Amino acid sequence: MADEPKAKIQGLPVLKVTPPEQIPDTGLQLEADVVIIGSGAAGAVTAYELSRSGAKVVVLEAGPHIPSAEFREHTPTAFETLYQDHGNQVNTTGDMAIFQGRCVGGSTVVNAAACFRVPNQVLRNWAEEHSLENLSPEALGPYFERVERNLSVHQNEPHEVNYNGRLLIEGAKKVGIPAAPVSRNIKDCALTAHCLSGCKTDRKQSMLVTYLPWASELGATILSGTRAEKLEVSNRRVTAVVAVATDASGRQKPVRVRAGLVVVAAGAVQTPLLFQRNKIGNSSGQVGLNFACHPSLAVYGEHDKDIYAWVGATMTSCAGDFENPLKGGYLLEAGMIGPVSTSVGLDGGLGSDFVEFMENSKKFQSAVTLIHDHNVGRVYLDGDRKRIEYDLDDRDFESMREALRGTARIYFAAGARRVYLPTTRRTTIETADQVDSVINSLKNGKHMYRLTSYHPQGTMRMGADPAKSVVGPDGLCHDLDNVYVPDASLFPSSLLVNPQITVYTMASYISAQILARG
Amino acid sequence: MIQSAAGRRVKYKLYRRTFTKLSVLSGASVLVLPACASDDSVAPTGSVTLTSDERELLERFADVYLPTDGTSLKPRGEVPVVDNIEHALSLMDAPTRDQVRIGLKLFNYGSILIGLHFVRFVGLSRENRLAYIRRWEDGIEMQRGISTVLKKLVCYGYWKDVEAGRAIGYQGPVSEPAGVVSLGNAPMPHTSG
């Protein structure tokens, strides 16, 4: 289905997606050189790079294809239609929302467009701890440059930094914390602040408007609503992927793709689950382990004047020593979305307190914190139910407190008269003098904070040692001769920064390894 | 009814034990909205109808949590808060939804279990309902989780309404009202390397 008539009119690449409704009831049998599971950051880049080499590529996407013209710029509707589990994905404890896109284009459709390269310190650690000397900043540099060029990545210009973003930079400078406008993959941003609901006017350079239409133009076949379930294995090779396409009426149709090469790019939750369901690739026992996710907290600073943090670009500026994640560095990102997120992001109190909190929300300075968390979680199947076991580690809680301290200091320096912390029960800091005492009194525990994660990673660890990792330095599974994993699940440790550009880059790098292998 | 401090301590211990048991019985206690933990293959089971008890609980909770009368907020009575919550629950897989519903029941009947009151939450005075929620906010893990679920459900149900957002200065959808046009798909890149 070619559903982008505007692209045809303009002579631009057209994204053709086959929905389940167009698959015969008897099912579909396909032959390809490569079958790719997942159409998000990793799957889309791999699909394009391999199609460009002349390979016949089939992409299987479990989520629906929702063209941008149908985006509503309404957060609840976006959760219900574009996100994994309709926005209901949480950790096993139930105190952290884990957001992932579940649609053609994956999380790239619903992210905030923030672009950071993985800090060099993290790459050095990967080399030292996991023998990944091949992933040096110098080696990856050309791949970063290429995806950044392809996706129009640029640092926000002055008009793309709203008042909220400027306040973060000004406050950070006053307290000696580095700060700058963020870089984003966006062209002529319309400043609607609706990135997380999908960019209706195709300014965000997500996979939906870039690598997927490019792959499609080169002949890749893309099936939506088609969920890979079984990997047929023979002699260390996956010979076919068996999937189920489910149409709007719930009718299920079998899809089988035979291919010489299999790329699993379903993300850090679904990729390990697929391996576990098929009981493959796990001689190391590491499949599903080492889950990390950048647990994130929203912090608001109330000012006397109106800020309207939700007007303008979704993400505008950042602060923190994020080049040094291994030394406790953290990242603060200025941004705010609609009232649903504002009201659930932290506890504004009860009754009249809560009403006043929401009435004053246009006066809020807003940012979220990111930390370099340890890989303490795991993803596994409990019967037919997925579990994402992850609780904030005490070491990471210290990083979290440091991030909260930094945020509160910045807010007061910027002129805030009160800071709201993201605890289960309303907690405020009324003066700059109270910052340390209030934050030092916070304790780690379950259901204590309003945690959110946008960056699942780490469950298919990359490394040179097959006894300690699932995927080798070139992205090939240690246990299988024709299965590659290019998504965020291969990161041996968390990045601290938003991972999308690093995922695109790793997928480009791994595509090059695949092509070099022949 | 006035109780002795010692009597309250005994009842509180009993209440804690009861809730700990219930927590174990209800599995991993995925009691926060969003609160789904199914594998992809477990699809939502379709529409759900809240019971009258559940609707009353949500209404009474919203009544003290988000009192819009006399404020600049859109009157809560003009927003289908509970219907919106019902829709949100219909998008959860059945096991998760069941856990949420158990949580609602625990919250409602907890006022009896705790021994401080002899009526359900919905029967408490406004003042006592507020005090009750505060105790749950500071309670054991499961109480904190359930009270947070209720707050998130009400927030979701209320702020889903676009006009409710406009009342606090939120702009809502932008592109169509402002006539922002699509740029379409990006041209093929000219990279060679």
Interface residues (C-beta under 8 A of the other chain):
Chain A: E4 K6 A7 Q10 L12 P13 V14 L15 A62 S68 A69 R72 E73 H74 P76 F79 E80 D85 H86 G87 N88 Q89 V90 T92 T93 G94 D95 A97 P142 R146 R149 N150 S152 K187 D188 A190 T192 A193 H194 K200 T201 D202 R203 Q205 V209 T210 P213 W214 E217 R227 E229 T246 G250 Q270 L273 D306 Y308 W310 V311 G338 P339 V340 T342 S343 V344 D347 L350 G351 S352 F354 V355 M358 E359 S361 K362 L381 D384 R385 K386 R387 I388 T424 R425 G445 K446 H447 M448 R450
Chain B: A28 S29 V30 L31 V32 L33 P34 A35 C36 A37 S38 D39 D40 S41 V42 A43 P44 V64 Y65 L66 P67 T68 T71 S72 L73 L91 M92 D93 P95 T96 L130 I133 R134 E137 D138 E141 M142 R144 G145 S147 T148 K151 K152 C155 Y156 Y158 W159 K160 V162 A164 G165 I168 G169 Y170 Q171 G172 P173 V174 S175 E176 A178 V180 V181 S182 L183 G184 N185 A186 P187 M188 P189 T191 G193
